[in-house]
């Protein structure tokens, strides 16, 4: 069985005291988080930072203590297992833009709206873990 590994980040900012999450929508119309393949000798965090910048043009700060994974078979390729490692990345005072060659859109939204846009339970779980982590930090 073939294996692939990607890294990315659940990207967020705060507006008027509220947490807002940045979602990307791929060309097939599926919402998720910026991510991509590890290149060369990159660390997981280096890959996540590079991919966020390439896909949405943001320089984020990764929060210590948050790391989660999802694993799934690639659509149409049941012989390939993909593992994606996600970190939590915060940005301030920047304007995002989506990479038009790979994405159809990028949106900044609240948690409930994000949950309604996702097609997959894995994506919902990742966002819930990120939100719960942030809420614990605020206490």
N, C-alpha and C positions, 0 to 999 in steps of 0.2 A: 504494500500500500504506500502510495506517495503521501508526503506530508509537506504542508506549506505553513509559513509563519509570517504574520503581519503584526504591526504595532500601531497604536493610535491613541486618541484621547477623547474623553468626554469633555468638551470645551464649554466653558460657561463664563458669564460675567454677572454683575449685579446692576440692576436699574431700579432706582428708587427703593432700595432695600430688598428687592426681590431677586431671586436667582433666576437667570434666563439661560437656557441651553441652546447651543448652536448645533443645528442638525444639517447634514448634507443630504442631498437626494441624488442618487446615481442616475445614469442615463436610462436605466430600466424603470425608474420611478420609485425605487425603494429608499426610504429614509434610514439614516444611520449616523455614524460618527466618522470623522476623518481617520483614515488608517491606510497602511500600505506595507509592502514587503520590506523586510530588513535587507539592507544593501551592504555588501562587503563585511567589514568588521564592526559595523555599528552596534552600539548597545541598544537595548529595547527603548530606553528613554530617548536616545539620539534619533532613532527611527521615528518615534512618536512626534517629536518636535519638528523634524523635517517634513513629515507628512502633513501635519497641521498647517505648516507654512505653505507648502506646495498647493494644498487643496483649498485653503480658505484665506491665505495671506496674513495670518496672525502669528505674532510671537507670543507664546503663552508661557506661563510659569507652571511647572508641574508641582502639585501638592504632595508633600511627603506623606507616606502612610497609605496611599490608595493605589491598588493594583488589582485588577480582576481579569479574568480570561473567559473567552467563549470558544467552543470547539464545535465544528459542524462539517458535514460533507459538502463539497462544492456542488452547486446545482449542475445537474447533467454529468457529473463526474464522481460517481459514488466510490471511485477508487482513490480519491484524494481527500484527505482529512486536513482541514485548515484550523489552525489555532491563532486566535487574535488576542493580544495582550493590550489592555486599555489602562491608561493613567487618567488623572483628572487635571485638566489644564485651564487656568484662569487667565483672562486678559482684561485690560483696562484701556480705555481711550484709544481704540483702534477701530478701523472700519474693515469689515470682512468683505471678501469677494470670492466667488466660487471659480474653480478651475474649469473653464468651459469645455475643454477637451474630454474631461472625465465625469463631470457633474452637470446636472440640469438646474440645480438650485442650491442655495444655502439659506436657512431661515433661523431666526432667533426667536425662541418661544418659551413658554412656561412649561412646567413639568406635565400637567394634565394634557395640554395640547400635544406635546411630544408623544406621550403614551398613546394617544389616539391615532397618531400618524404611523406608528411602527407596525410592521407586518409580523415580526417574529418575537416570540417570547424571550429569546436570548437577549435581544436588544432592549426589551422592556426591563429585564432583570438587571442589565448593566446600568441603565439609567437610574433605576431605583436604588441600587447600591451606591451610586455616585451621590444622589440626592440625600440619602440617609447619612452618608459620611459627612456631607456638608452641614446637615442639620445638627449632627453631634458636635461638630467643631464650633458651632454658634453657641452652644450651651455652656 
